[in-house]
């Protein structure tokens, strides 16, 4: 049990990035200067409003801190970015679990609400190999990274650090071209220097559905021309796992992939999660009549050929990154042939690719840790990490 200070404050949009940049210095200053400081957790409530949970060992420590105010420059720099302090309340924290087995924290890699991820750390000191997880959902704002928390929990229990990322999506400001791609690139590169427990020389990318597309695209950033969004990667992955990925954007555009979103009452794929943001659906539905890919890339293939060449994994496939492609033969949302053709092209380019047909598997079977195919996925990750370590 400890004392919690719950402070609510507002920050103008133009100061958000500065506030997030000043935050680490403020927390470090608290650790050095404030007796009884335990931790601080920042929660974004809306575009302007934030809730700060600051934990102290006792009431006296909290009182002493309030008297000190902004006595250290790094603390003053953080407070200077705040527009209004709405209020502060005191509470007591009671832990539901006492075993301390779950170490997870949310980290912002940019100023926008979707530019965050959860970093999961396993027990021990590391350095740990990292699996970066990219969620799906037709690249739209209706679905978010909550659908991949089961994957994250399973992988962290196996000894991997997991970086479960969010990104701006269709239906929210900045989503689509180029914001979605810039965000995924920035999220992957943000691993460098994020935590000393991470081995950023052993990063595997894993994505499902449209997240499978984005993870696969991110794995090939090294072959993008300098002017393309996401070029010049800071992190080079050692492996890629794509699960039911939407990898052929040209065919997806030609066939109206995602037009099903125009009907919110349509039967969803088996085990599909409920939308996290159903309020975003009407705007997406109104614009997705001839497919979702045109909304992602700002036009059809004939209108934006360069973007399709830069964004479609089938166009980018090379020998650079070992690949595991897994697809259910009964996938209701994404044709299995897209993953198969991508794996075949990777091998034709001289690369290493394994394609796994999941007989009778549906779109979400491939991302369920309790499905029989999951040990194939985790076994491949283990072998890839081990092979890289032995080679180093």
C-alpha positions as CSV (number, residue, x, y, z in Angstrom):
1,X,0.0,0.0,0.0
2,X,1.4,3.4,-0.9
3,X,0.2,7.0,-1.5
4,X,-0.9,8.0,-5.0
5,X,-1.1,11.6,-6.2
6,X,-3.6,11.8,-9.1
7,X,-3.0,15.1,-10.9
8,X,-5.1,16.1,-13.9
9,X,-3.7,18.8,-16.2
10,X,-4.2,20.1,-19.7
11,X,-1.6,20.6,-22.4
12,X,-2.2,22.5,-25.7
13,X,-1.7,20.4,-28.8
14,X,1.3,22.5,-29.9
15,X,3.0,21.8,-26.5
16,X,2.3,18.1,-26.4
17,X,5.6,17.0,-28.0
18,X,7.6,19.3,-25.8
19,X,5.8,17.9,-22.7
20,X,6.6,14.3,-23.7
21,X,10.2,15.2,-24.4
22,X,10.6,16.9,-21.0
23,X,8.9,14.0,-19.2
24,X,11.9,11.6,-18.8
25,X,14.1,14.4,-17.4
26,X,11.4,15.3,-14.9
27,X,11.0,11.6,-13.7
28,X,14.8,11.3,-13.4
29,X,15.0,14.5,-11.3
30,X,12.2,13.2,-9.1
31,X,14.2,10.0,-8.5
32,X,17.3,11.9,-7.6
33,X,15.8,14.7,-5.6
34,X,12.6,13.5,-3.9
35,X,12.6,11.1,-0.9
36,X,9.9,8.5,-1.2
37,X,9.3,8.8,-4.9
38,X,8.4,5.4,-6.3
39,X,7.0,5.8,-9.9
40,X,5.0,8.0,-12.2
41,X,2.5,6.9,-14.9
42,X,1.0,9.2,-17.5
43,X,-2.5,8.6,-19.0
44,X,-3.9,10.6,-21.9
45,X,-7.7,11.2,-21.5
46,X,-8.3,13.2,-24.7
47,X,-6.4,15.5,-27.0
48,X,-5.6,18.1,-24.3
49,X,-6.2,16.3,-20.9
50,X,-3.8,14.1,-19.0
51,X,-3.9,12.2,-15.8
52,X,-0.6,11.7,-13.9
53,X,-0.4,8.9,-11.3
54,X,2.6,9.6,-9.0
55,X,3.3,7.0,-6.3
56,X,5.0,7.8,-3.0
57,X,6.0,5.7,-0.1
58,X,4.1,7.8,2.4
59,X,2.2,11.0,3.0
60,X,5.2,12.9,4.3
61,X,7.1,12.2,1.1
62,X,4.3,13.6,-0.9
63,X,4.1,16.7,1.3
64,X,7.8,17.3,1.1
65,X,7.7,17.1,-2.7
66,X,4.9,19.7,-2.9
67,X,6.9,22.1,-0.8
68,X,9.9,21.8,-3.1
69,X,7.9,22.5,-6.3
70,X,10.0,23.1,-9.4
71,X,13.3,23.4,-7.5
72,X,15.2,21.5,-10.2
73,X,15.5,22.8,-13.8
74,X,14.3,19.5,-15.3
75,X,11.2,19.5,-13.2
76,X,10.5,23.2,-14.1
77,X,11.0,22.4,-17.8
78,X,8.2,19.8,-17.6
79,X,5.8,22.1,-15.6
80,X,6.5,24.9,-18.1
81,X,4.8,22.9,-20.9
82,X,1.5,22.5,-18.9
83,X,-1.3,24.8,-19.7
84,X,-3.6,24.3,-16.7
85,X,-3.5,22.2,-13.6
86,X,-7.1,21.0,-13.2
87,X,-6.6,19.4,-9.8
88,X,-4.7,16.9,-7.7
89,X,-6.1,14.2,-5.4
90,X,-4.6,11.8,-2.9
91,X,-5.4,8.1,-2.8
92,X,-4.0,4.8,-1.6
93,X,-3.0,2.0,-3.9
94,X,-3.9,-1.6,-3.1
95,X,-2.3,-4.3,-5.3
96,X,-4.5,-7.0,-6.7
97,X,-1.5,-9.2,-7.4
98,X,1.6,-9.5,-5.2
99,X,3.8,-11.7,-7.3
100,X,5.2,-8.9,-9.4
101,X,5.2,-11.2,-12.5
102,X,4.0,-8.6,-15.0
103,X,6.3,-5.8,-16.0
104,X,4.5,-3.7,-18.6
105,X,4.7,0.0,-19.4
106,X,3.2,2.3,-22.0
107,X,5.8,4.4,-23.9
108,X,5.1,7.2,-26.3
109,X,7.3,7.4,-29.5
110,X,5.4,10.6,-30.7
111,X,3.0,13.2,-29.5
112,X,-0.2,11.8,-31.0
113,X,-2.6,9.5,-29.0
114,X,-1.9,6.5,-31.3
115,X,1.8,6.9,-31.3
116,X,2.4,4.7,-28.3
117,X,3.2,1.1,-27.5
118,X,3.4,-1.3,-24.6
119,X,6.8,-2.6,-23.7
120,X,6.7,-6.0,-21.9
121,X,9.8,-7.2,-20.1
122,X,10.3,-10.8,-18.9
123,X,11.8,-11.7,-15.5
124,X,15.5,-11.2,-15.3
125,X,18.0,-8.5,-16.3
126,X,18.4,-9.2,-20.0
127,X,19.5,-8.2,-22.5
128,X,16.4,-9.8,-24.1
129,X,15.7,-10.4,-27.7
130,X,12.7,-8.3,-28.8
131,X,9.5,-9.2,-30.7
132,X,7.8,-6.1,-32.2
133,X,4.1,-6.9,-32.6
134,X,1.9,-5.0,-35.1
135,X,-1.9,-5.4,-34.8
136,X,-4.3,-5.6,-37.7
137,X,-7.8,-4.3,-38.4
138,X,-7.9,-3.2,-42.1
139,X,-5.5,-0.3,-41.2
140,X,-8.5,1.5,-39.6
141,X,-9.0,3.3,-36.3
142,X,-11.8,0.8,-35.2
143,X,-9.3,-1.8,-34.0
144,X,-6.2,-1.4,-31.9
145,X,-3.4,-3.3,-30.2
146,X,-5.6,-4.8,-27.6
147,X,-6.3,-7.7,-30.0
148,X,-2.6,-8.8,-29.8
149,X,-2.2,-8.7,-26.0
150,X,-2.6,-12.5,-25.8
151,X,0.4,-12.8,-28.2
152,X,2.4,-10.4,-26.1
153,X,1.6,-12.3,-22.9
154,X,2.7,-15.6,-24.5
155,X,5.9,-14.3,-25.9
156,X,7.0,-12.5,-22.7
157,X,6.4,-15.7,-20.8
158,X,8.9,-17.4,-23.2
159,X,11.6,-14.9,-22.3
160,X,11.2,-12.3,-25.0
161,X,10.8,-8.6,-24.6
162,X,7.7,-7.5,-26.5
163,X,7.0,-4.1,-28.0
164,X,3.2,-4.1,-28.9
165,X,2.9,-1.0,-31.0
166,X,0.0,1.4,-32.0
167,X,0.0,3.7,-35.0
168,X,-2.2,6.3,-36.6
169,X,-4.9,4.6,-38.8
170,X,-7.5,5.4,-41.4
171,X,-10.3,7.3,-39.7
172,X,-8.1,9.4,-37.4
173,X,-6.0,12.5,-38.1
174,X,-2.7,11.5,-39.7
175,X,-3.8,8.0,-40.6
176,X,-3.1,6.6,-44.1
177,X,-0.4,7.8,-46.4
178,X,2.3,8.6,-45.2
179,X,1.4,8.8,-41.5
180,X,0.7,5.1,-40.9
181,X,4.0,4.1,-42.5
182,X,6.0,6.8,-40.8
183,X,4.5,5.7,-37.4
184,X,5.4,2.0,-37.8
185,X,8.9,2.9,-38.9
186,X,9.3,5.3,-36.0
187,X,7.9,2.8,-33.5
188,X,10.4,0.1,-34.6
189,X,13.3,2.5,-34.5
190,X,12.2,3.8,-31.1
191,X,13.6,0.5,-29.6
192,X,17.1,1.9,-29.8
193,X,17.9,3.3,-26.4
194,X,14.4,2.6,-25.0
195,X,15.6,0.3,-22.2
196,X,19.0,-1.3,-21.4
197,X,17.3,-4.6,-21.0
198,X,16.6,-4.8,-24.8
199,X,19.0,-6.4,-27.3
200,X,18.2,-4.3,-30.3
201,X,20.5,-6.5,-32.4
202,X,18.0,-9.3,-32.0
203,X,14.6,-7.9,-33.1
204,X,11.9,-10.0,-34.8
205,X,8.9,-8.3,-36.4
206,X,5.5,-10.0,-36.1
207,X,2.3,-8.8,-37.6
208,X,-1.3,-10.1,-38.2
209,X,-3.6,-9.2,-41.1
210,X,-3.1,-5.5,-42.1
211,X,-0.5,-5.5,-39.3
212,X,1.1,-8.4,-41.1
213,X,1.4,-6.1,-44.1
214,X,2.9,-3.3,-42.0
215,X,5.4,-5.6,-40.3
216,X,6.4,-7.1,-43.6
217,X,6.8,-3.6,-45.2
218,X,8.9,-2.6,-42.1
219,X,11.2,-5.6,-42.6
220,X,12.0,-4.3,-46.1
221,X,12.6,-0.7,-45.3
222,X,16.3,-1.1,-46.2
223,X,15.5,-1.5,-49.9
224,X,13.3,1.6,-50.1
225,X,14.6,4.6,-52.1
226,X,15.8,7.5,-49.9
227,X,12.7,9.6,-50.7
228,X,10.2,6.9,-49.6
229,X,8.5,7.2,-46.2
230,X,10.3,4.9,-43.8
231,X,13.5,4.6,-45.7
232,X,16.9,4.4,-43.9
233,X,15.9,2.2,-41.0
234,X,17.6,2.6,-37.6
235,X,16.7,-1.0,-36.5
236,X,17.5,-4.0,-38.8
237,X,15.3,-7.0,-37.9
238,X,16.7,-10.5,-37.9
239,X,13.4,-12.2,-38.8
240,X,9.8,-11.6,-39.8
241,X,6.7,-13.5,-38.9
242,X,3.6,-12.6,-40.9
243,X,0.3,-14.1,-39.9
244,X,-2.6,-13.9,-42.4
245,X,-1.0,-10.8,-43.9
246,X,-2.6,-8.6,-46.5
247,X,0.6,-8.5,-48.6
248,X,-0.6,-7.9,-52.2
249,X,-1.8,-4.3,-52.2
250,X,-2.3,-4.1,-56.0
251,X,-4.6,-7.1,-56.1
252,X,-6.3,-5.9,-52.9
253,X,-7.1,-2.6,-54.6
254,X,-8.3,-4.3,-57.8
255,X,-10.7,-6.6,-55.9
256,X,-12.1,-3.9,-53.5
257,X,-10.5,-5.5,-50.4
258,X,-12.1,-4.1,-47.3
259,X,-15.3,-2.9,-49.0
260,X,-17.1,-5.2,-46.4
261,X,-16.6,-2.3,-43.9
262,X,-19.4,-0.4,-45.6
263,X,-21.8,-2.7,-43.9
264,X,-21.4,-2.6,-40.1
265,X,-23.9,-5.5,-39.8
266,X,-22.0,-7.9,-42.0
267,X,-20.9,-11.2,-40.5
268,X,-17.4,-10.7,-39.1
269,X,-14.7,-13.3,-39.3
270,X,-14.7,-16.0,-36.6
271,X,-13.3,-14.8,-33.3
272,X,-13.0,-11.2,-34.6
273,X,-12.6,-8.8,-31.7
274,X,-15.2,-6.1,-31.0
275,X,-14.2,-2.7,-32.4
276,X,-12.3,-0.7,-29.8
277,X,-13.5,2.6,-31.4
278,X,-16.9,1.9,-33.0
279,X,-17.5,5.6,-33.3
280,X,-14.9,5.7,-36.2
281,X,-16.8,3.2,-38.3
282,X,-19.4,5.5,-40.0
283,X,-16.7,7.7,-41.5
284,X,-14.7,4.7,-42.8
285,X,-17.8,3.0,-44.1
286,X,-18.8,6.0,-46.1
287,X,-15.5,6.1,-47.9
288,X,-14.7,2.4,-48.3
289,X,-17.2,1.5,-51.0
290,X,-14.6,0.4,-53.6
291,X,-12.0,-0.8,-51.1
292,X,-9.9,0.3,-48.2
293,X,-6.5,0.3,-49.9
294,X,-7.2,3.5,-51.8
295,X,-7.8,5.2,-48.4
296,X,-4.5,3.8,-47.0
297,X,-2.5,5.0,-50.0
298,X,-4.5,8.0,-51.2
299,X,-5.8,6.5,-54.4
300,X,-6.0,3.5,-56.6
301,X,-3.0,1.8,-58.3
302,X,-3.4,3.8,-61.5
303,X,-3.5,7.1,-59.5
304,X,-0.6,6.3,-57.1
305,X,1.7,3.7,-58.8
306,X,4.8,4.9,-56.9
307,X,3.1,4.5,-53.5
308,X,2.0,1.0,-54.3
309,X,5.5,0.1,-55.4
310,X,6.9,1.4,-52.1
311,X,4.2,0.0,-49.9
312,X,3.3,-3.5,-51.2
313,X,5.5,-6.3,-49.8
314,X,5.1,-8.3,-53.0
315,X,7.0,-5.5,-54.8
316,X,9.6,-5.2,-52.1
317,X,10.4,-8.9,-51.3
318,X,14.2,-9.5,-51.2
319,X,16.7,-11.8,-49.6
320,X,17.4,-9.6,-46.6
321,X,15.3,-11.0,-43.8
322,X,14.3,-14.6,-43.0
323,X,10.6,-15.0,-43.2
324,X,7.9,-17.2,-41.7
325,X,4.5,-16.8,-43.5
326,X,1.5,-18.5,-41.8
327,X,-2.0,-18.4,-43.3
328,X,-5.2,-20.4,-42.7
329,X,-6.7,-22.2,-45.7
330,X,-10.1,-21.1,-44.5
331,X,-9.2,-17.4,-43.9
332,X,-12.4,-15.4,-44.4
333,X,-10.7,-12.0,-44.7
334,X,-7.4,-12.3,-46.5
335,X,-6.6,-14.8,-49.3
336,X,-3.9,-17.3,-48.4
337,X,-2.4,-17.0,-51.8
338,X,-1.0,-13.6,-51.0
339,X,1.2,-15.0,-48.2
340,X,2.2,-18.0,-50.4
341,X,3.2,-15.8,-53.3
342,X,5.2,-13.5,-51.0
343,X,7.1,-16.5,-49.6
344,X,7.8,-17.9,-53.0
345,X,9.1,-14.5,-54.3
346,X,11.4,-14.1,-51.2
347,X,12.9,-17.5,-52.0
348,X,13.2,-16.6,-55.7
349,X,15.2,-13.5,-54.7
350,X,17.6,-15.8,-52.8
351,X,16.1,-15.3,-49.4
352,X,15.0,-17.7,-46.7
353,X,11.2,-18.2,-46.4
354,X,9.0,-20.8,-44.8
355,X,5.4,-20.9,-45.8
356,X,2.9,-22.8,-43.5
357,X,-0.6,-23.6,-44.7
358,X,-2.9,-24.0,-41.6
359,X,-5.4,-26.5,-42.8
360,X,-8.9,-25.3,-42.0
361,X,-7.4,-22.3,-40.2
362,X,-9.5,-19.1,-40.0
363,X,-8.2,-15.5,-40.0
364,X,-7.8,-15.3,-36.3
365,X,-6.7,-18.9,-35.6
366,X,-3.1,-18.0,-36.6
367,X,-2.9,-15.3,-33.9
368,X,-4.2,-17.4,-31.0
369,X,-1.5,-18.8,-28.7
370,X,-3.7,-21.8,-27.9
371,X,-4.0,-22.9,-31.5
372,X,-1.9,-25.9,-32.7
373,X,0.0,-23.7,-35.1
374,X,1.4,-21.4,-32.4
375,X,4.3,-23.7,-31.4
376,X,5.4,-23.5,-35.0
377,X,5.5,-19.8,-34.7
378,X,7.3,-19.7,-31.4
379,X,9.7,-22.5,-32.5
380,X,10.7,-20.5,-35.6
381,X,11.3,-17.4,-33.5
382,X,13.4,-19.4,-31.1
383,X,15.5,-20.9,-33.8
384,X,16.0,-17.6,-35.7
385,X,17.1,-15.8,-32.5
386,X,19.4,-18.7,-31.6
387,X,20.9,-18.9,-35.1
388,X,21.6,-15.2,-35.1
389,X,23.3,-15.4,-31.7
390,X,25.5,-18.3,-32.8
391,X,26.5,-16.4,-35.9
392,X,27.4,-13.2,-34.0
